[in-house]
Amino acid sequence: MILRLLAALSLGMALPVGARAATPTPTVPSYFQYSCRSPSEDWIGADRFVANLDGSAQTGARDACATGGQLELWLSTTTSGPNYAEWTYAAPPHTVIVGASIARQASLPSGSNMQYALVGTTEACQGPGCYLENRDIPGTRASLTFRLSCPGTGCSTTNPSAPSTGTLTLGAGRIQLSDQEPPKITVAPSGGLFAEGATVDGAQTVAFSAEDLGGGVYKAALVVDGLERTRQVVDDNGGACREPFVKAVPCKPSAAGRLVFDTSQVTDGRHTFSLVVYDATGTNSATFGPVSVTVANRGGGSSASGTPAARLVGIRRPVRRQPYPRRALVAGRLVDASGSAIAGAGLAVFSAVEVPGAAERQIGSATTDAKGRFGFVVPRGPSRRISVRYRPAGASTDAAASTVRVVVAAPVALVPSARRLRNGQRLTLTARLGGRRVPAGSADVAFQVLIGTRWRTFATRSLDAHGRARVHHRFRVTYQRLTYRFR
């Protein structure tokens, strides 16, 4: 859905929604933690920032990041003796800070001996409004300390009849954390894809466990014949383990995961499978495999009762793409080893939603005609794996099976909080997923704005338990009226 928004924006704005440049690509294995404001300008907390005060009644600190404010410090000129107030950020264990950008402003009383300093650097100043900075903080360090302080004699001012207070505020921040520790696969992947020499068909589930020192276990990927076929978050840790990261340790240090792979996506025959687990850097990884197995979706063997081998043939397009309201038709023929039709055979049809760990259930059946032909209409619904199976009477295993992926474009509606806005007003875009609900965090929605002739993604949000995703933006610069198109 395309929306038109009337808003007065500066023509010079490179990013009209989400007023931050794209996240730079790390040159070392690292990840970025955001504080106070997210890249899409949402208010967020300030994880791992700790206030340290000298204990006097004239010092104080407040964390208002999550509620639309900043990290604040104050220190009065009426205090005596050495005193200080500071915010300190310490890198998590097994990581170091290799870069940071934090908006910071100090306002100190005129005539006082109060000082602001970024401890361990040359960044320091005195005087009213002495410091207004959003410059990158280079260098490698274990912590960052932003301090207001007075010397051993205490805070003083040349105008004692008008005592005042110095303040320091820390706003939007982005901290780059280097993590050199690769993850480890602690429980080897189980399932047919990782049973050396096995023969598999249909949808296969891979279960595993991993751990990581540093940013935590982030994603897992299945590599088939040297090419990555699927990658997903192992455990989203309540939403924290999804970028942009707002926690210093965004992902769980130990997590169990599951991947589902439909073997009908590859040809029958020998294939190699590997599991790769990544930590929060997206670079450090651990690999299990490759393991060689045989995929046999079109063929079959003899059943336990000695029934001749059977094959399901003529099922074309193992991947079907269709709009949500339409139904899919799965049709083919059942033949024996010689290619002759098997008439009057009963087939079972199973379905599993394309969500990791989704249970398979039988949704219907079909019977072959005199020429071995069958057809089954799959009800409309979400993306699914449809499996057709033939098991002769008295047999303990399937004699033939074939799987089809039905890929359905999700019915998404986009609703704005307003279609006309003025400077200072906030826009909320709400995307709603129609059809069947999916688990919270199981899918992401990309919000895009049309810039010239290109659609550009300015924010990505995960679906909540109600099938919704929201993004907010407050317009701050208004010089002329413009129309923007969103989708």
Disulfide bonds with the S-S distance in Angstrom:
Cys36-Cys65 1.69
Cys125-Cys130 2.25
Cys150-Cys155 1.70
Cys241-Cys251 2.00
